[in-house]
Amino acid sequence: MGFEEEYLSFMNAHLQARKGERLRRLQEGHKHVEMLFLKQVWWPLFHHFRYLHPEYETHDFKDGNRYLDFAYIRPAIRICLEIDGYGPHLKNISRWQFSDSLERQNQLVIDGWTVIRFSYDQVKDNPRRCQQIVQQVIGRWLGDGLDQSTLSLVEKEVLRLAIRKGEAISPIEVEKYLKLSDKTVKKILSQLVNKKMLIPTSGIVRIRSYRLANQVNHPI
């Protein structure tokens, strides 16, 4: 399916799963700028919306409820993605509201969230740069969660590809991504299987795809 179909399915699933204030917030808070982010930034990178939650509810230290534009949540990963529109209300924001906005972001960081913010203009006019930032922040945990001494730079790039895709990868995809020969890619994939980072998912004599091993999905 293309973006439009996947987007409608994604939103309908979240709408049907929510009630009360959480439902109202999704209906009223998810607008054009959020949809544009998904279309121009997220979709070209991943072609799916797995692990992504729109208007995600969190609780602050005052026992209040706050909502994130998007939350990307996987084991050991919690990323807040905010898209800030530019309008007259920003010029009229009070000192208290400005301070509260900073407090909100600080509390998220204290609670273990990685916070990434984009402006509407960035999403609209420079989506490729936004894509690069999303790629970097989602892939960054790999260096923290794994023993770097056991992985080469090329091996890390293969794992980042698998993380970004969110499903099995093929040797041909790796060849195109790294611009390496078939023989070299087979050797790299075999090394990652031996290191228990990847698991073959199809094929016996000739392996056609690989997925992340559990220890990569759940880094210590």
Secondary structure, DSSP 8 states (H G I E B T S, - for coil): --HHHHHHHHHHHHHHH--HHHHHHHHHH--HHHHHHIIIIIHHHHSS-TTEEEEEEEE-TTS-EEEEEEEEEETTEEEEEEEE--SHHHHT--HHHHHHHHHHHHHHHHTT-EEEEEEHHHHHH-HHHHHHHHHHHHHHHHHHHS-GGG--HHHHHHHHHHHHH-S-B-HHHHHHHHT--HHHHHHHHHHHHHTTSEEEEE-SSS--EEEE-HHHHS--
